[in-house]
Amino acid sequence: MDNTAKILVVDDEPDLELLIRQRFRHRIRNNELYFEFAGNGVEAMKMLTNDPDKFDMILTDINMPEMDGLTLLIRIKEQFKHYKAVVVSAYGDLENIRTAMNRGAFDFVTKPIDFTDLETTINKTIDEYKIIRQGQIAKDQLDITIRQKERAELEKLKAEQSEKFKQQFLANMSHEIRTPMNSVIGLTNLLMKSKMDQQQTKYLNVIKKSSENLLVIINDILDLSKIEAGKMDFEKIAFSLHDCLDTVYHTMVFKSEEKSLELKQIIDEKVPEVVIGDPVRLNQILINLAGNAIKFTEKGSVTIQIKELNRHDNISILEFSITDTGIGIAQSQLDKIFESFSQASSDTTRKFGGTGLGLTISKQLVELQNGSIYVQSQPGQGTTFSFKIPYPIGNITDLNKPGSGIGDVLGEDLKGIRILLVEDNGFNQMVAVDTLNDLIPELTVDIAENGIESLEKLRSADYDIILMDIQMPQMDGFEATERIRTDFKSPKNQVPIMAMTANVTQEEVEKCFNCGMTAHISKPFDPQELLNKLGQLVLKSTN
């Protein structure tokens, strides 16, 4: 088989192996071609690691479970530089194809696969590989010490710069995903208010839930990044544990009712009524764990319980536990359950979805509050996640009383206001205008597609508020806001400006306020939250 071209095909499509073997059966029989198959990038890396010089080329799909083709290309480039890889992707997926080529792919083939084109690509790739490989084998032996040194220096450089690059990547990723998601969720909400038949309503509910699930994943990734960068801050305010648990209960009860599960909440008598800490992060941990419990429980119940383990020097050591009657976790998986992107098995991921980040984030949030988290489980009998956190004990008088907030604003309260919407994305323009018109009667909305146009609009008209996007051509939202604050005279330089943007990292939000913006709302936005913030800004400025 020395003259046989050996090809590793990485694809999770079950029928592809049969199609390839049938198409190239004569060349396989004549020992011209030899194929092996892997279902995803993880399997492929194991095969390549076990025998680094076995294959002459790699043909990989992009979208696969466990490890996708783009990640596989990075691993191949790092560990097996001599390989030629060809990617397979849909014709319209040019962005992934461009990314793959930037990551070292030699060529690409589009789906549905034209096997004549595939054979031509295979022949070209194998020929190129053999020419390069003949000289590279000798060179690799001579340069191995140099490469090891260069790799060590490169890894050191990567370690020094990784946090900066990761933060920038996550900010860009979040923005690029949130921008289209704003259109999807916004238009879905508007459609759900229209008259539809039962099947259309069912489909829209699926779209809505899928969109919300995607946002949860994005937020989880951003939270994990904050934790790893040491930028996660915790409040120290008085809050009621009963109120906290009630919030969690009412957040999760609808999900439990959908599955006919009983959701219970228990607070032991010794638990102090008020403690000092961060109620938002506690809610996040409890919702993560309760959400997991409901997701992995088909029948029975989920119980959330708080009890006091110990008390000393006005510090209460509280234990929070979430117990379910679900599928349970194998003992061999318990040590891995809190690792990033880890779930009990690939079957769990396929059946229940998710990234496995929720438990990792929960563990980090608990430990950053001087606590610990642990799990007990038996397959088929259920699971109990428990964590303990020390909280200083507070007093009822420490609780923040309701202030002079205006509560939920009604559209009628903002009747007839004038809004300048600064937004360059046509779909997001449509979502914002249609949503605002649906919320506020007799509304006037003018649109500017970039910062320059917003200045021109403001010179010729008066507005009650400006909704400002950030990333725009010609002039971005930061510069436009600074120009409004410095170049215009009162009262126009005092008009409230609210960032309506997919930029949600802490650094980006701070930059919005530093350049002179009055408020911030993230895309996709909640219509009632938008109304409330408009009310707080517009009604305050008119009083």
Buried (B, 14 or more C-beta within 10 A) or exposed (E): EEEBBBBBBBBBBEEBBEEBEEBBEEBBEEEBBBBBBBBBBBBBBEBBEEEEEEBBBBBBBBBBEBBBBBBBBEBBBEEBEBBBBBBBBEEEBEEBBEBBBEBBBBBBBBBEBEBEEBBEBBEBBBEBBEEEBEEBEEEEEEEEEEBEEEEEEEEEEEEEEEEEEEBEEBBEEBBEBBBBBBBBBBBBBBBBEEEEEEEEEEEBEEBBEEBEEBBBBBBBBBBBBBBBBEEBEEEEBBBBBBEBBEBBBEBBBEBBEEEEBEBEBEBEEEBBBBBBBBBEBBBBBBBBBBBBBBBBBEEBBBBBBBBBEEBEEEBBBBBBBBBBBBBBBEEEBBEEBBEBEBBBEEEBBEEEEBBBBBBBBBBBBBBBBEBEBBBBBEEEEBBBBBBBBBBBBBEEEEBEEEEEEEEEBEBEBBEEBBBBBBBBBEBBBBBBBBBBBBBBEEBBBBBBBBBBBBBEBBEEEEBBBBBBBBBBEEBBBBBBBBBBBEEBEEEBBEBBBBBBBBBBBBEBBEBBEEBBBBBBBBBBBEBEEBBBBBBBBBBEBEE
